[in-house]
Amino acid sequence: MHIGLYCPVETGHLNTMLPIGEALLLKGHRVTFLGIADAQARVEAVGIHFFPVAIESFPQGSVDKIFATLGEREGLSALLYTIGIFRQVSYMVLQHGAIACKDLKLDGMVIDQTSTEAVAIAKILNIPYVTLCSALLFNQEAGIPPVFTTWQYGDSWFFKLRNQLTNYVGSFIGKIVQEPANQFLKKNRLPIPPNFDSSLAIICQQPKSLEYPRKTLPNYFHFTGPFHTTTSRKFVDFPWEKLSEKPLIYASMGTLQNRLKNIFKTIAAACENLDIQLVISLGGSANPEDLPPLPGHPLVVRYAPQIELLERASLTITHGGMNTTIESLTHGVPLVAIPITNDQPGVAARIQWSGCGEFLELKQLTVQKLREKVKRVLEVPSYRDRARQFQQEINHSGGINQAIAIIEQAISTQQPVVDCAPVIFDNFSY
């Protein structure tokens, strides 16, 4: 089969989608990634065919400029900017993507849950597709707090009423993001769906235990667990000789909201005088020499080999991005989250609710408060124990094997996938 892939050109989304493409190639399928120019190098590096769309509107280097602006924002400002970018990309992709997909003669697609523009194209061309959740699960329920809040889960009428009222705001935001896709569907005389998720299969990389109790997910929804690999990532040079024998704390604010440099100073000060070694990844936001000297003299790098460092880490300090969170738990590493925007507050709340870490809201961030959180997670055994339970759950989840089996069955049969036996890869490198 010829299978198309589509997701936002952002590190976290690519780290989830590209292993899917690699595995499909190993199964003998033809795979094409559709995207703007900045994705080309990473896609082709793992042997996947790249088909550019909207290259005149988003030439090489556009994503770095977008992320540079986003990285300096927080809270509502960052959320509104993200919405604006999603809409802009959607309009341009819809103008060029439909013709591209038609010419490619795709048998099916795997589409990121946030990419409604690709869903609209798939519907117009009658291409079966599978939804991939690479961020926090967005599906709304009365009992589930909105993803952009740090509210804890509760099953009482008060919690449900609070969630429902706030979900109206989330639905309004969703309609703004979906407007380009809705207009495109109307123009082509197709109905606007109640949601843009696949009716064949939805794949979610979250461990099931990291999600609040769900009651209304469809029976073709699958918690497969993560399927990140090192092969789909660029080689990152790292001064391994500078690591000591002390417990390692790995701090990363991701690749989007990482230009708030005062946060790195606070993290360094909070870890100063602790008997640990702190490694800070700037996520490409700056060079280490661009920062003033940080308290405690942590090891600061522009990029870090995250998976390899997590194999050694005792604690992760994170912005609450889903990928860093899952990769930490894959290695049994507890977390302290400092959420900034988008779905990060929801991830942070789940970290605390599930017992694998703590979070501290940005508006409450001080050196003393962060130090207390760090010391607590390092010293109280239950956090490490819970993280290791997650590690076992992830190791025994379906992962890439289950995800590929679901995708193949959904596209080949064009029927909802309720149950599916995993395929096994002998030569797939995690």
Buried (B, 14 or more C-beta within 10 A) or exposed (E): BBBBBBBBBBBBBBBBBBBBBBBBBBBEBBBBBBBBBBBBEBBEBBEBBBBBBBBEBBEEEBBEEBBEEBBBBBBEEBBBBBBEBBBBBBBBBBBBBBEBBEEBEBBBBBBBBBBBBBBBBBBBBEBBBBBBBBBBBBBBBBBBBBBBBBBEBBEEEEBBEBBBEBBEEBEEBBEBBBBBBBBBBEEEEEEBBEBBBBBBBBBBBBBEBBBBEBEEBEEBBBBBBBBBBBEBBEEBEBEEEEBEEEBBBBBBBBBBBBBBBEBBBBBBBBBBEBEBBBBBBBBBBBEEEEBEEBBBEBBBBBBBBBBBBBEBBBBBBBBBBBBBBBBBBBBBBBBBBBBBBBBBBBBBBBBBBBBBBBBBBBEEBEBEBBBBBBBEBBEEEEBBEBBBBBBEBBEEBBBBBBBBBBBBBBBEEEEBBEEBEBBEBEEBEB
